[in-house]
């Protein structure tokens, strides 16, 4: 055998042995895998068997729990209702509003929730529902609201509606409660429980008229029940109905009247004007039981109304001996003591007690503040008002009166802040009035004397006063504010109607209506009526306003010295009175005192930098002093604010003429005439400008236009006559000189020139 063959054989033997060895090992591994798989299969079989056993056990427990819950729901209607309500709420959240299925299911949920409530339950009883049921019922009613579903649409039966009414009342859902009790009432109109509930709802809602209806319905069921008679009497007394006295007399006839009932009868008779009978009734009540503090307080109030201040003081002291916590008594004591300067400290102490006890309302808060101010405690007086407002920020009357006081003091920004900080949703007629007065005050500081600007500024004031009257048509101060605004807008007829209404509504001792009536009479040039009104205002009036109006009357009569004295008196007491200072400035210029007028105008500019009229007054004073350049600068600033101000444009042209710049005067004069074609001074000034540049015919046309606008314009007639005369148009000059003499019969130049014309006409 050759070596190659031997080597090949050995290689084959080796390969066969290797293959056999690999096959053996592979077989061993397959055997191991099979054994492992068998073990896993057995383990899984055991696990699934155990799992099936556990599942069967859990299923059994679930069935037991389900049966238990079903049993609990069957035996406990409240729990059933709670679970059902929860299911319904979930269904509401997962369905569309148009799906009526949850709404139908909700009816049974509602009935289940309220089923424990008795139809004879006490009205307002807080123990009618558990916390859970109340919460679920509230959510369910909210869900109904979201779908705009009403109790009527649910189809509630009268019994369920009655029960749901009690539950809704507990949740303070007065809309649902009223509707539900209404459904029940239709079925049982004489049910005392339903009538009591409906009256209680009206009481909680503060609707006295509706409450009266249901209270009287209750009285038809129980006509002689003392509690109902007393409630009815007090309600009618609150409404100002004289029939309240009949209820008290019925109590007396039944023999169940008390000292408190006689006290109420006394108050009713006092309100009806029978104070002597009221005093007799309260004295009888006090004789029977002198230990009733409320009766002593009523007695003191009656005596105070009768003008018996001394006796009223003794009675209120007796009240305080019995009840030191009677805030109303402390308030009355403060009012009785406040007029006496030597007892101001006692009055302040009483007012402090009253305010601390939340008595007397806004009037007592302001009385305390006024007493503190009188004692020199200015900071404390301010803090009293601020603390009261901080304690009750929703007190709209207090806020309005505080803002009104700031306005009177000239503090416009704090007044505006008080109005701006009014809580959302709080509204009151007086807030609108103060807002309107604030607009008027701002208008006083921003007017330019043109109707265009003033109308825009005053539109907000009109809207505010009309807003107040929408809330209270009998609010005199709102009519007064509207009257003043219309007067400023030159709507004198409307102002007259409004001031008449205000004077009927405001108390006689309020001087503001008389002062406004006087200002309106001045606008009508009825100075005797104006004097009569301001004399009436002077009795109780604000000295600043009275002096200002008297100054206006004197100014209208051209009694400049008297007007100056009145305006000075007004400004000594109220240095921030814008209109008084402005009018005094005009009077000083009329009296040829431009330096003093300039001082007043400067104060006006400092007080109200945006007041265009202030800059106009300053420019007029500067022009009178010959300070043309400064006057021009003021007029330019005024025109930046009011480019339509034709008076300012005319005065600016005068400044350019005085500064020998006639070429710059024409443009403002043309604009002034365009803005106001009937403004005679603008035509006259342009005529003077044309004369200055030797355009006599143009000047003649403008002087004639001046006369057409103002037939009594003397200088324009002189200029017309002079131009005709100079141009030797003697026939026209003769007529023109006669027109001058018609105004001033003693004018020497006119007489001389007229004679010359007549001579020339005779020659021709």
Secondary structure, 3 states (H helix, E strand, C coil): CCHHHHHHHHHHHHHHHHHHHHHHHHHHHHHHHHHHHHHHHHHHHHHHHHHHHHHHHHHHHHHHHHHHHHHHHHHCHHHHHHHHHHHHHHHHHHCCCCCCHHHHHHHHHHHHHHCCCCCCCCCCCCCCCCHHHHHHHHHHHHHHHHCCCCHHHHCCCHHHHHHHHHHHHHCCCHHHHHHHHHHHHHHCCCCHHHHHHHHHHHHHHCCHHHHHHHHHHHHHHCCCCHHHHHHHHHHHHHHCCCCHHHHHHHHHHHCCCCHHHHHHHHHHHHHCCCHHHHHHHHHHHHHHCCCCHHHHHHHHHHHHHCCCHHHHHHHHHHHHHHCCCCHHHHHHHHHHHHCCHHHHHHHHHHHHHHHHCCCCHHHHHHHHHHHHHHCCCHHHHHHHHHHHHHHCCCCHHHHHHHHHHHHHCCCHHHHHHHHHCCCCCCCCHHHHHHHHHHHHHHHHCCCCCCHHHHHHHHHHHHHHHHHHHHHCCCCHHHHHHHHHHHHHCCCHHHHHHHHHHHHHHCCCCCHHHHHHHHHHHHHCCCHHHHHHHHHHHHHHCCHHHHHHHHHHHHHHCCCHHHHHHHHHHHHHHCCCCHHHHHHHHHHHHHCCCHHHHHHHHHHHHHHCCCCHHHHHHHHHHHHHCCCHHHHHHHHHHHHHHCCCCHHHHHHHHHHHHHCCCHHHHHHHHHHHHHHCCCCHHHHHHHHHHHHHCCCHHHHHHHHHHHHHHCCCCHHHHHHHHHHHHHCCCHHHHHHHHHHHHHHCCCCHHHHHHHHHHHHHHHHC
